[in-house]
Amino acid sequence: MAAAGLVGLEGLTLAILGVLELASLNSARVALALTTALFFVGLGAGLGWCARGLFLVRSWARGPVVACQLIGVLLGFSFWGGETTPIAVGILLVCVAALIGVLHPASTRALAADEG
């Protein structure tokens, strides 16, 4: 399932961003760096868990994935304009592709079959 792969890559990217945030830790912003890193690593782990759920065709994974992708679409639009437009395009493309994959009729049938 392509959506599971995209969601897994999103989770990995967020976890890497969390580790990079820890690597840039300095004494002036310890609390901010730690909480930001924890947030990114936690969200990345959650998306990784949901990606595994999608890969194993577990219906419970669809809701959190759709919610995260919708938040990602909003985040993408917040980066629109100026030097961050390429980042916005990347975020929007991945989130929309993942939404299409999760909400595609074949995916919906497969995930609905898990419920029954």
trRosetta pair geometry for C-beta under 8 A, 3 or more apart (Angstrom, degrees):
i j d omega theta_ij theta_ji phi_ij phi_ji
1 4 4.4 77 83 1 102 109
1 5 7.3 180 95 -8 57 83
1 54 5.7 -128 94 148 144 98
1 55 6.1 -158 40 -105 109 49
1 57 7.5 143 -34 -75 143 79
1 101 6.7 119 172 172 86 116
1 107 6.7 97 -142 -110 120 106
1 110 8.0 -152 -88 85 129 157
2 5 5.6 -55 -156 36 40 113
2 6 6.4 38 151 -17 71 104
2 97 7.5 -82 135 159 118 103
2 101 4.9 -131 81 -116 92 138
3 6 5.7 -54 -147 38 35 110
3 7 6.1 31 156 -16 68 108
3 54 5.8 -107 100 175 100 151
3 65 7.2 76 160 166 116 149
3 97 7.8 -172 -100 132 68 72
3 98 5.1 103 -142 -150 82 63
3 100 7.9 -163 -82 77 107 56
3 101 2.9 179 -60 112 99 127
3 102 4.6 146 -158 -54 160 72
3 107 6.6 44 9 -117 142 154
4 7 5.9 -56 -143 41 29 108
4 8 6.1 33 154 -22 63 108
4 51 4.9 112 -166 -167 69 73
4 52 7.6 106 -159 -72 113 15
4 54 3.8 -168 -88 97 93 112
4 55 4.1 129 -173 -63 158 77
4 101 8.0 -128 -8 140 53 137
5 8 5.6 -55 -146 36 29 114
5 9 6.4 29 155 -18 64 104
5 51 7.4 110 -71 -160 13 118
6 9 5.7 -54 -150 36 32 110
6 10 6.5 35 150 -20 64 103
6 94 5.8 171 -166 -165 112 85
6 97 5.9 -174 -104 102 161 107
6 98 4.3 -147 104 -82 136 97
6 101 6.7 146 22 22 132 152
7 10 5.5 -48 -149 34 35 116
7 11 6.5 38 151 -20 64 103
7 47 5.5 -148 175 -179 85 94
7 50 5.9 -91 160 100 140 100
7 51 4.0 -176 98 -87 102 94
7 54 6.3 97 39 18 145 147
7 65 5.6 -44 -107 -131 145 115
7 68 7.8 93 -135 82 101 136
7 98 5.7 113 -60 -140 81 132
8 11 5.6 -53 -150 35 32 113
8 12 6.4 32 153 -17 65 105
8 47 7.4 172 -99 134 26 91
8 48 6.1 65 -131 -122 67 64
8 51 3.7 144 -65 173 77 162
8 52 7.7 95 -91 -47 107 61
8 55 7.8 33 -50 -43 128 124
9 12 5.6 -52 -144 38 34 112
9 13 6.2 38 155 -22 66 105
9 94 7.6 -116 90 -147 119 131
10 13 5.7 -55 -148 36 29 113
10 14 6.4 27 156 -16 64 106
10 44 7.8 -157 127 -123 61 69
10 47 5.3 -94 97 164 100 153
10 51 7.9 167 47 -63 91 126
10 68 7.6 134 130 139 149 130
10 72 7.5 -57 -140 -93 141 150
10 94 6.5 146 -75 151 105 134
10 98 7.4 -14 -25 -64 139 156
11 14 5.9 -56 -148 37 30 109
11 15 6.3 29 155 -18 65 107
11 43 7.7 -151 -125 128 69 62
11 44 4.5 113 -173 -167 62 61
11 45 6.9 126 -168 -62 112 10
11 46 7.3 -156 -120 70 112 48
11 47 3.3 -165 -79 90 97 103
11 48 3.7 174 145 -52 155 72
11 49 8.0 161 -125 9 154 55
11 50 7.7 169 -64 46 133 90
11 51 5.9 -119 1 -9 137 130
12 15 5.7 -55 -147 37 31 111
12 16 6.3 32 154 -19 65 106
12 44 6.6 115 -74 -164 11 114
12 48 7.0 94 -54 -84 65 108
13 16 5.8 -55 -149 36 30 111
13 17 6.4 32 152 -19 64 105
13 44 7.3 -160 68 -115 46 112
14 17 5.5 -51 -148 35 34 114
14 18 6.5 39 151 -22 64 102
14 40 4.9 -157 176 -170 81 79
14 41 7.5 179 131 -83 85 22
14 43 5.2 -87 160 94 151 100
14 44 3.5 -168 87 -75 98 94
14 47 6.5 97 28 25 138 137
15 18 5.6 -50 -153 32 34 115
15 19 6.7 32 150 -16 65 102
15 40 6.8 161 -96 139 24 86
15 41 5.3 65 -130 -125 69 61
15 44 3.3 -171 -49 129 77 158
15 45 6.6 95 -87 -49 115 66
15 48 7.4 16 -35 -35 134 129
16 19 5.7 -53 -150 37 35 110
16 20 6.3 36 151 -18 67 106
16 44 7.7 152 5 -120 55 158
17 20 5.6 -53 -145 39 33 113
17 21 6.4 41 152 -26 64 101
17 40 4.8 -115 92 -168 98 147
17 44 7.7 167 41 -59 90 131
18 21 5.6 -49 -151 29 32 115
18 22 6.9 31 151 -15 62 100
18 36 7.5 -172 -123 128 69 66
18 37 4.4 103 -168 -160 78 61
18 38 7.2 136 -151 -38 122 11
18 39 7.3 -170 -104 70 111 53
18 40 3.3 -174 -69 89 92 108
18 41 3.7 -164 127 -47 167 79
18 42 8.0 136 -99 6 156 57
18 44 6.3 -123 -2 2 127 133
19 22 5.7 -52 -155 35 36 111
19 23 6.5 39 147 -22 66 104
19 37 7.2 97 -72 -149 21 108
19 41 7.2 93 -47 -83 69 108
20 23 5.3 -50 -147 34 37 116
20 24 6.5 26 156 -12 67 105
21 24 6.1 -62 -150 41 31 102
21 25 7.6 67 144 -59 57 77
21 33 5.6 176 160 -157 91 77
21 36 5.1 -132 -173 106 154 109
21 37 4.2 -162 87 -79 118 86
21 40 6.3 129 4 23 139 144
22 25 5.6 -11 -168 -34 44 116
22 33 6.6 122 -102 160 41 106
22 34 7.6 61 -103 -101 84 52
22 37 4.6 75 -53 -120 88 156
24 33 6.9 -152 86 -127 78 126
25 29 7.7 -141 -148 83 56 80
25 30 6.6 51 -166 -115 103 61
25 33 4.6 148 -108 135 79 160
25 34 7.6 53 -114 -56 122 71
26 29 6.2 47 65 35 80 85
26 30 7.8 -112 91 -63 35 66
26 33 7.6 132 27 -38 53 151
27 30 6.3 -6 -143 -46 37 105
29 32 4.4 -45 -178 47 97 117
29 33 5.4 102 117 -27 91 98
30 33 6.0 -64 -147 39 24 107
30 34 6.2 19 161 -16 64 111
31 34 6.0 -58 -144 38 27 108
31 35 6.2 16 163 -10 64 110
32 35 6.3 -62 -143 42 25 102
32 36 6.0 22 161 -16 64 114
33 36 5.9 -59 -141 41 25 109
33 37 6.0 25 160 -18 64 111
34 37 5.9 -57 -144 38 26 109
34 38 6.2 26 157 -19 63 109
35 38 5.6 -52 -143 38 31 113
35 39 6.3 36 155 -22 64 105
36 39 5.7 -54 -149 34 30 113
36 40 6.4 25 156 -14 65 107
37 40 5.9 -57 -146 40 30 107
37 41 6.1 23 159 -13 67 111
38 41 6.0 -58 -140 43 27 106
38 42 5.9 27 160 -18 64 113
39 42 5.9 -61 -144 40 23 109
39 43 6.1 18 160 -14 63 110
40 43 5.9 -56 -141 40 27 107
40 44 6.0 29 157 -20 63 110
41 44 5.6 -54 -144 38 29 114
41 45 6.3 30 155 -19 64 105
42 45 5.8 -53 -147 36 29 109
42 46 6.3 30 154 -18 64 106
43 46 5.6 -53 -147 37 33 113
43 47 6.3 31 155 -16 66 105
43 68 7.8 146 -168 -127 103 125
44 47 5.9 -55 -147 39 30 107
44 48 6.3 34 152 -21 63 106
45 48 5.5 -53 -148 35 32 115
45 49 6.4 35 152 -21 64 103
46 49 5.6 -52 -150 34 32 112
46 50 6.4 29 152 -15 65 105
46 64 7.1 -113 161 168 108 142
47 50 5.5 -53 -145 40 36 111
47 51 6.2 42 152 -25 67 102
47 65 7.7 101 -136 -107 76 75
47 68 6.3 172 -96 169 104 172
48 51 5.5 -49 -146 32 32 114
48 52 6.6 34 152 -18 62 101
49 52 5.7 -52 -155 34 32 112
49 53 6.6 35 146 -19 63 104
50 53 5.3 -50 -149 35 38 116
50 54 6.5 39 151 -19 67 99
50 61 4.5 139 -159 -152 72 94
50 64 5.1 -128 -99 89 140 119
50 65 5.0 170 157 -64 134 92
50 68 7.6 158 55 11 165 143
51 54 5.7 -49 -149 35 33 110
51 55 6.3 36 151 -20 64 105
51 61 7.7 166 -48 -166 12 137
51 65 7.9 118 -72 -99 55 121
52 55 5.5 -53 -147 36 32 114
52 56 6.3 17 157 -5 66 109
52 61 7.9 -161 74 -100 52 144
53 56 6.0 -64 -143 48 28 100
53 58 4.0 -81 -166 58 85 121
53 60 6.1 -86 -168 75 144 86
53 61 3.0 165 105 -65 123 129
54 57 7.3 27 -177 -83 35 34
54 58 7.2 -85 -65 44 25 76
54 61 4.7 -135 -53 115 69 146
54 62 7.4 110 -96 -73 92 60
54 65 6.5 51 -59 -55 129 158
54 102 7.1 -75 -123 -105 133 95
57 110 5.2 -89 -140 154 121 108
57 111 6.3 -145 -165 -89 74 57
57 113 7.7 -13 162 69 126 100
57 114 5.4 -180 138 -62 86 128
58 61 5.1 87 82 -11 92 106
58 111 7.7 11 101 -134 20 84
58 114 5.9 -177 -128 176 31 159
59 62 6.1 -35 -170 3 52 115
59 111 4.5 120 -105 176 73 85
59 112 6.8 90 -106 -86 126 27
59 114 4.4 -174 -29 80 96 117
59 115 4.8 17 -17 -56 168 90
60 63 7.1 -52 -174 24 45 106
60 64 8.0 22 148 3 70 106
61 64 6.6 -69 -160 47 44 100
61 65 5.8 38 153 -21 77 119
61 111 7.9 -120 56 -128 87 122
62 65 5.9 -70 -148 41 27 110
62 66 6.1 24 162 -19 69 109
62 102 5.8 147 -136 -175 83 114
62 111 5.4 72 -49 -172 133 160
63 66 6.0 -58 -146 35 25 106
63 67 6.4 23 158 -16 63 108
64 67 5.6 -56 -146 38 33 113
64 68 6.2 30 158 -17 68 107
65 68 5.9 -56 -146 39 30 108
65 69 6.2 27 156 -18 65 108
65 98 6.9 -128 173 159 107 117
65 102 5.5 179 109 -98 129 156
66 69 5.8 -57 -145 38 30 110
66 70 6.4 31 156 -19 65 106
66 99 6.7 83 -127 -121 72 83
66 102 6.1 -152 -71 110 84 147
66 103 7.3 84 -103 -59 115 103
67 70 5.9 -57 -150 35 29 110
67 71 6.6 27 153 -15 63 106
68 71 5.6 -54 -149 38 34 111
68 72 6.2 40 149 -23 65 106
69 72 5.2 -50 -148 35 35 118
69 73 6.6 43 151 -24 65 96
69 95 4.5 148 -160 -160 79 85
69 96 7.8 146 178 -66 114 25
69 98 5.0 -152 -104 90 132 116
69 99 4.7 171 137 -63 149 92
69 102 7.4 -171 -5 20 154 140
70 73 5.6 -42 -150 27 35 113
70 74 6.9 34 151 -13 62 101
70 95 7.8 156 -60 179 18 123
70 99 7.6 93 -61 -92 67 129
71 74 5.7 -55 -155 39 36 111
71 75 6.2 40 147 -21 67 106
72 75 5.3 -52 -144 38 34 115
72 76 6.3 43 154 -25 65 101
72 91 5.8 -152 178 178 92 98
72 92 8.0 170 136 -91 89 37
72 94 7.3 -81 158 90 145 95
72 95 3.8 -174 104 -94 122 134
73 76 5.6 -49 -150 30 31 115
73 77 6.8 28 153 -15 62 102
73 91 7.9 170 -98 134 29 96
73 92 6.3 69 -128 -121 65 72
73 95 5.0 -161 -61 121 71 146
73 96 6.9 88 -96 -63 108 78
73 99 7.8 8 -50 -32 125 144
74 77 5.9 -55 -152 36 33 109
74 78 6.6 36 149 -23 64 104
75 78 5.6 -54 -153 30 35 114
75 79 7.0 28 152 -15 65 103
75 91 6.0 -103 100 168 98 151
76 79 6.0 -62 -158 35 34 106
76 80 7.2 55 144 -48 63 91
76 88 4.8 108 -175 -160 70 67
76 89 7.7 125 -165 -55 113 12
76 91 3.7 -167 -91 96 96 112
76 92 3.9 143 167 -59 158 80
76 95 6.4 -136 -26 19 135 138
77 80 5.3 -24 -158 -11 45 122
77 88 6.8 89 -89 -154 19 118
77 92 7.4 85 -52 -81 65 116
78 88 7.8 -170 64 -108 43 108
79 84 4.3 -116 -174 143 89 120
79 85 7.2 166 132 -91 85 26
79 87 5.0 -91 165 93 150 104
79 88 3.8 -171 89 -72 100 91
79 91 6.6 101 31 21 140 140
80 84 7.5 -84 -52 98 7 95
80 85 6.0 46 -148 -112 49 74
80 88 4.5 133 -75 -156 59 169
81 84 7.0 16 70 59 54 92
81 85 6.2 126 -6 -70 8 95
81 88 7.9 62 9 -18 50 156
82 85 6.5 162 64 -27 36 92
84 87 4.8 -49 -168 39 74 118
84 88 6.0 82 133 -27 83 97
85 88 5.3 -53 -147 35 37 116
85 89 6.4 39 155 -22 68 101
86 89 5.6 -49 -146 34 35 113
86 90 6.5 36 154 -19 65 104
87 90 5.7 -54 -151 36 32 112
87 91 6.3 30 154 -16 66 106
88 91 5.9 -56 -147 38 30 109
88 92 6.1 26 157 -16 66 110
89 92 5.8 -58 -144 40 28 110
89 93 6.2 28 158 -21 65 108
90 93 5.9 -55 -144 34 27 109
90 94 6.4 19 161 -12 63 108
91 94 6.2 -63 -150 40 27 105
91 95 6.1 19 159 -13 66 114
92 95 6.0 -61 -141 42 27 106
92 96 5.9 21 165 -14 66 112
93 96 6.2 -59 -140 41 23 105
93 97 6.1 22 160 -18 62 112
94 97 5.8 -59 -145 39 26 110
94 98 6.2 25 157 -18 64 108
95 98 5.8 -55 -147 37 29 110
95 99 6.3 30 154 -19 64 106
96 99 5.6 -52 -147 37 33 113
96 100 6.3 35 153 -20 65 103
97 100 5.7 -52 -148 35 31 112
97 101 6.4 32 153 -19 64 106
98 101 5.6 -55 -148 37 32 113
98 102 6.2 24 158 -14 67 108
99 102 6.0 -59 -142 41 29 104
99 103 5.8 1 167 5 67 118
100 103 6.4 -71 -133 53 21 93
100 104 6.1 48 159 -57 62 93
101 104 5.9 -30 -147 -8 25 117
101 107 6.3 102 160 -53 55 156
102 107 5.7 -146 -157 134 25 152
103 107 6.9 28 33 72 6 125
103 108 6.6 26 -161 -58 40 109
104 107 4.5 84 61 10 87 107
104 108 6.8 -157 89 -9 41 87
105 108 5.4 -55 -142 37 32 114
105 109 6.3 34 158 -20 66 103
106 109 5.8 -51 -149 35 31 111
106 110 6.4 29 153 -17 63 107
107 110 5.7 -56 -146 38 32 110
107 111 6.1 24 158 -12 68 109
108 111 6.0 -58 -141 43 27 105
108 112 6.0 28 158 -20 64 111
109 112 5.7 -58 -142 39 27 110
109 113 6.3 33 156 -26 63 104
110 113 5.8 -51 -152 27 30 113
110 114 7.2 35 148 -23 59 98
111 114 5.7 -44 -160 22 40 116
111 115 7.4 43 145 -21 62 97
112 115 5.6 -47 -161 24 44 115
112 116 7.0 32 150 -14 68 106
113 116 6.0 -62 -154 38 38 107
